[in-house]
Amino acid sequence: MKINLKSPVSMAVAIGVGIIVLAGYFIPSFTNIRFILLRTGLVLSAVALLVGIINLITVHIKKLGADSENSGYSLILVIALLATLIVGIIDMVQTYMVGKPNFQMTSWIFTYIQLPIETSLLAVTTVSLIYAAASILRKRMDLFSIIFFFVILLVLLGSFSIPPATLPFLHMIRVWILRVPALGGARGLLLGIALGTITTGIRILIGTDRPYGE
Amino acid sequence: MSATGFTGIVVIVLFVGLMGFFTFINKDKKTTNIRPIPAYDRIKQEINIAVEDGTQLHISLGRGGITGPESAAAFAGLSILKQVIEKSSVCDHPPVASTGNAVISILAQDTIQGCSKAISVSDHVRNPSGELIGITPFSYAAGTLSTIRDDNVSANIHTGWFGNEITWLTTAGERQSSPTIAGTAQLPAQAVIYASASDPLIGEELFAGGAYLGAGNIHEASISAQDVVRWIIIFIILASVLLNILGINTFFESILAGST
């Protein structure tokens, strides 16, 4: 008979650690243990990142072999990942040899490749958000969508700060919307999210939700 | 112990007690009495369509980890992933999962393998993935687009922790004319989801997935417990307003300030 010890042990560890970390928030004598466990969790997260990257590169190497229309993207990803990794290793070796931080090449990659790309994508996101707001009435023509659309319009019009386009009355409406209904609604949503977060956490702590295997 | 710490313990004990109570009184009930949420009805409908058409569902779990405030949303996404995989076990093509966080990626793969064993899907090819797509918001969004554009994906379910970059995913789904069910715990992204997803999950609806997808009595008890605590909070807010008007507000101020 095969006895599977993995599941009960992992469940006991997860529940035990969860209860200690939770207790650390309320009982001062558990605070140090909480920090130790959270630090351990962060180290494990870093290891998980390494596992995730190995998984990512494995998946994309497999895609290179397959006759897929996206195999070109996979090739770029694999080359970029390996190039960044090699540059990072060279920088790290140089740092150890010189004895002081020297991450010039890595910084160059982030400043001149990563940052401009992410900034461009942020600009695309702005366009995408405007498109989403403009198309809401086409998707759902109901009362709440109409209110949503006109509130966005009012807030945008009230945000103009260029003198000819500044409308004091709309600015006052914008401030009122942000301070009263928007703030109240946000607090209501946050309360609902907090309640949902607590019940999700409790289900994991008592072992009825097990996102760490069966 | 501070007043905040004491209040926290009281809230946790209250929730555990209420969840236990509602689980006990509902254990023999065959029907559930919860308000309909269109997004979850759509998920069930899309599972049936995927079974009929031989297509597959795409579930993206966002980029939330397990050590921050975003963890609950990530766990809620994993819970929905588990239910969808169990319910779509007879599909020709099982669901595909994508994540933007390494830990959640491992947990997703673990959930998928656990479900696959439970539903006796032993063929490795049939097992759905749980890939880490990218670790920054835009790399994750950009990497997920190719999955959404896959002609075999009939619907997209985005449940987890997302920022404004979710507009890329929802817009891509719209362009493919595939339904998009989306929910997150981040407030600005909720506004984006409301505007761009065909079936948005607003506020705590994200955390109710288990109850609506048949994960068990404890999930329904969670919703009942939330409702009870919600009424208690409403009462406390109204009472604090009244006490404030009457000038008796020291107790609530000390709780909010976290003083002893």
Interface residues (C-beta under 8 A of the other chain):
Chain A: L22 Y25 F26 I27 P28 L38 G41 L42 L44 S45 A48 L49 L50 V51 G52 I53 N55 L56 V59 N70 Y73 I117 E118 L121 L122 V124 T125 S128 L129 Y131 A132 A133 S135 I136 K139 F148 A186 G188 L189 L190 L191 G192 I193 L195 G196 T197 I198 T199 T200 G201 I202 R203 I204 I206 T208 D209 R210 P211 Y212 G213 E214
Chain B: M1 G5 F6 G8 I9 V11 I12 F15 V16 M19 G65 I66 T67 P69 A72 A73 F75 A76 L78 S79 K82 N101 A102 V103 S105 I106 L107 D110 T111 Q113 G114 C115 K117 A118 S129 E131 L132 I133 I135 T136 F138 A141 A142 S146 N164 E165 T167 W168 T170 T171 A185 L187 Q190 V192 Y194 A195 S196 S198 I202 G203 E204 L206 F207 A208 G210 G216 I218 H219 S222 I223 A225 Q226 V229 R230 I233
